[in-house]
Amino acid sequence: METKKIIVGITSAIFCLSLTGCGQQGKFIDAQKSTYKPRPVVSPQLTEQELFGWDPSMEITEEDIQDALAQAEDEISIPRNASIILVQSGEKTPDTDMQKELEKHYKVATFSGISPSKKITTNKEPSTATNSYMLTLRYFGARGRQSTVIVYWPTLQMGIFDKQANSVVWQDFQSVNNNNQISSLRYLTRYAVIDVKTGNWEMYSPASIETAIPITPASTTKAKDLEDVVKTSKQQTYQANAQEIYSRFSLGKGRG
């Protein structure tokens, strides 16, 4: 600690000597503070509005709805070994486990799940995206000869047993002081499946898989047990989700 103080003292002395006086150092620091702007805090999650480009101010007529119904008659089909783009909301690359599961059925390419409107560069405000992210994904899919884009939102939740209600209460996972309160975990997932050619899409949420946390002696490491359950829960969820996607869309049964 003393060594650190000495180094700081010597550095300050040298800096003062390089100026006409130490008073200028204070002015220099104040000038730096006045021009400093903290980076805005931005949620990395991709919203539905960003993905699909919904405009609340846009007027929608009955004719628009009928046209959309007619277009939706073309069902989404993802045959085996089709080339697809996989996107995980809020991440530059999707989870490896999800990629591996879908690669059992398809040829998988990946794309960033962070909207351009949320990418921040030094001393610049977030850029404004003029196109919906879906148009961007469809464009790159067309260039890369991928027929379908799959975007997904995974949310890890923890189940805490409520003794009074005699039931499990679910909430988004967060670090808690007493991990013994957590009785089970689950991954809630949502998927948007987008056809590159037509722009037709479907969004749905598969049933979640609940994974119980084993009761262990007090001497064991609870954090390690929790980590193992999280890993197991993710693997089981992605395995089931990938199989359901294949079964649901392999024969154009997207609305089944």
C-alpha positions in Angstrom: 0.0 0.0 0.0 2.9 2.4 0.9 4.6 1.6 -2.4 1.4 2.5 -4.3 1.2 5.9 -2.4 4.8 6.7 -3.3 4.2 5.9 -7.0 1.1 8.1 -7.1 3.0 10.9 -5.3 5.9 10.8 -7.7 3.5 10.8 -10.7 1.6 13.8 -9.4 4.9 15.7 -8.8 6.2 15.1 -12.3 2.8 16.2 -13.8 2.8 19.4 -11.7 6.4 20.3 -12.9 5.3 19.8 -16.5 2.8 22.6 -16.1 3.2 26.2 -15.0 1.7 25.3 -11.7 -0.3 22.6 -9.9 -3.4 24.8 -10.1 -3.5 24.1 -13.8 -3.8 20.4 -13.0 -7.1 21.0 -11.2 -8.4 22.9 -14.2 -7.3 20.1 -16.6 -9.2 17.5 -14.5 -12.3 19.7 -14.3 -12.3 20.1 -18.1 -12.1 16.3 -18.5 -15.0 15.8 -16.1 -17.1 18.3 -17.9 -16.7 16.5 -21.3 -17.2 13.0 -19.9 -20.4 11.3 -20.8 -21.3 7.9 -19.2 -22.3 5.2 -21.7 -26.1 4.7 -21.6 -27.4 1.5 -20.1 -29.1 -0.5 -22.8 -30.9 -3.8 -22.5 -29.3 -6.3 -24.9 -32.5 -8.2 -25.5 -34.1 -8.1 -28.9 -37.7 -7.0 -28.6 -40.5 -8.1 -30.8 -41.0 -4.6 -32.1 -37.3 -4.4 -33.2 -37.5 -7.9 -34.8 -40.8 -7.3 -36.7 -40.7 -3.6 -37.1 -44.1 -2.9 -35.6 -45.1 0.8 -35.8 -47.8 1.8 -33.3 -48.6 4.8 -35.4 -49.2 2.8 -38.6 -52.8 2.6 -39.7 -54.1 -0.9 -40.3 -57.2 -1.5 -42.3 -59.4 -4.5 -42.7 -58.0 -5.0 -46.2 -54.5 -5.2 -44.7 -55.7 -8.0 -42.3 -57.3 -9.9 -45.2 -54.1 -9.6 -47.3 -52.1 -10.9 -44.3 -54.4 -13.9 -43.9 -54.1 -14.7 -47.6 -50.3 -14.6 -47.4 -50.3 -16.7 -44.3 -51.9 -19.6 -46.2 -48.3 -20.5 -47.3 -47.2 -22.6 -44.4 -43.7 -22.5 -43.1 -41.7 -25.6 -44.0 -38.2 -26.6 -42.9 -37.3 -29.9 -44.5 -34.5 -32.0 -43.1 -31.0 -30.8 -43.9 -32.3 -27.3 -44.8 -29.9 -24.4 -44.3 -31.1 -22.1 -41.5 -29.9 -19.1 -39.5 -30.1 -19.4 -35.7 -30.2 -16.2 -33.5 -30.3 -16.0 -29.8 -31.8 -12.7 -28.4 -29.2 -10.5 -26.7 -26.2 -12.6 -27.6 -23.6 -12.4 -30.4 -23.7 -16.1 -30.9 -26.4 -18.7 -29.8 -25.7 -21.2 -27.1 -23.5 -24.1 -28.3 -26.0 -26.6 -26.9 -28.8 -25.3 -29.0 -26.6 -25.2 -32.1 -25.6 -28.9 -31.6 -29.2 -30.0 -31.2 -30.5 -28.3 -34.3 -27.5 -29.5 -36.3 -29.0 -33.0 -35.8 -31.7 -31.9 -38.3 -30.4 -28.9 -40.2 -27.4 -27.0 -41.5 -27.0 -24.2 -39.0 -25.5 -20.8 -39.5 -25.5 -18.2 -36.7 -26.1 -14.5 -36.6 -26.0 -11.8 -33.9 -29.0 -11.4 -31.7 -28.1 -7.8 -30.7 -30.1 -5.2 -32.6 -28.1 -2.6 -34.4 -30.1 0.1 -32.5 -28.5 -1.2 -29.3 -24.9 -1.4 -30.5 -22.9 1.4 -28.8 -19.6 2.8 -29.9 -17.3 5.1 -27.9 -18.5 8.7 -27.7 -21.5 8.0 -29.9 -25.2 7.6 -29.2 -26.9 4.3 -30.1 -27.5 4.1 -33.9 -31.0 4.1 -35.2 -32.0 1.1 -37.3 -34.1 2.1 -40.3 -35.2 -1.5 -41.2 -36.7 -4.1 -38.9 -34.2 -6.7 -37.8 -36.3 -9.3 -39.6 -35.6 -7.6 -42.9 -31.9 -7.7 -42.2 -32.0 -11.3 -41.2 -34.0 -12.2 -44.3 -31.6 -10.3 -46.5 -28.6 -12.2 -45.2 -30.5 -15.4 -45.3 -31.2 -14.8 -49.0 -27.6 -14.0 -49.7 -26.4 -17.1 -47.8 -29.1 -19.4 -49.3 -30.7 -20.1 -45.9 -34.4 -20.8 -46.2 -35.4 -20.0 -42.6 -34.4 -17.8 -39.6 -35.0 -19.1 -36.1 -34.8 -16.5 -33.3 -35.2 -17.6 -29.7 -35.4 -16.1 -26.2 -34.3 -18.3 -23.3 -35.1 -17.3 -19.7 -33.8 -19.2 -16.7 -36.3 -19.3 -13.9 -36.0 -20.7 -10.3 -38.7 -22.3 -8.3 -38.9 -21.4 -4.6 -41.2 -23.6 -2.5 -43.8 -21.5 -0.6 -44.6 -23.4 2.6 -47.8 -21.4 3.3 -49.2 -21.9 -0.2 -47.7 -25.4 -0.3 -46.6 -24.8 -3.9 -43.7 -23.7 -6.0 -43.5 -20.0 -6.9 -41.5 -19.2 -10.1 -39.5 -16.1 -10.8 -36.6 -15.2 -13.1 -33.3 -16.6 -11.8 -31.1 -14.3 -9.7 -28.4 -14.9 -7.1 -29.8 -15.4 -3.7 -28.1 -15.5 -0.3 -29.6 -18.9 0.5 -29.6 -21.2 -2.4 -31.3 -23.9 -0.3 -34.5 -22.0 -1.0 -34.4 -23.0 -4.6 -36.2 -26.3 -5.2 -36.1 -26.5 -9.0 -35.1 -24.7 -12.2 -36.6 -24.4 -15.7 -35.8 -22.7 -19.0 -38.7 -20.8 -20.5 -38.2 -20.4 -24.3 -39.9 -18.5 -27.0 -39.2 -19.0 -30.7 -39.9 -16.9 -33.8 -39.6 -19.0 -37.0 -39.3 -16.8 -40.1 -39.5 -17.9 -43.7 -36.9 -16.0 -45.7 -38.7 -16.1 -49.0 -42.2 -15.0 -48.0 -41.6 -13.2 -44.7 -44.2 -15.4 -43.0 -43.5 -16.0 -39.4 -44.7 -17.9 -36.3 -44.0 -17.2 -32.7 -44.7 -19.8 -30.0 -43.5 -21.1 -26.6 -42.8 -24.8 -26.1 -43.7 -26.4 -22.8 -41.0 -26.0 -20.2 -39.1 -28.8 -18.5 -38.7 -28.5 -14.7 -35.6 -29.9 -13.2 -35.5 -30.6 -9.4 -32.5 -29.7 -7.4 -31.4 -32.8 -5.4 -31.5 -32.6 -1.6 -27.9 -33.0 -0.4 -26.1 -33.0 3.0 -25.2 -29.7 4.4 -21.5 -30.4 4.0 -21.7 -30.5 0.2 -21.3 -27.5 -2.1 -24.7 -26.2 -3.0 -23.3 -23.8 -5.6 -21.9 -26.8 -7.5 -25.2 -28.7 -7.3 -27.0 -25.6 -8.7 -24.5 -25.3 -11.6 -25.0 -28.9 -12.5 -28.8 -28.5 -12.5 -28.6 -25.4 -14.7 -26.5 -27.2 -17.2 -28.8 -30.3 -17.2 -31.9 -28.1 -17.5 -30.5 -26.2 -20.5 -29.5 -29.3 -22.3 -32.8 -31.1 -21.8 -34.7 -28.0 -22.8 -32.8 -27.4 -26.1 -32.9 -31.1 -27.0 -36.7 -31.1 -26.6 -37.1 -27.7 -28.4 -35.0 -28.8 -31.4 -37.0 -32.0 -31.8 -40.3 -30.1 -31.5 -39.1 -27.6 -34.2 -38.2 -30.4 -36.5 -41.5 -32.2 -35.9 -43.6 -29.0 -36.2 -42.1 -27.6 -39.4 -40.6 -30.5 -41.3 -43.8 -31.1 -43.3 -45.1 -27.5 -43.3 -47.1 -28.1 -40.1 -46.2 -24.7 -38.6 -49.7 -24.0 -37.5 -50.5 -27.4 -36.3 
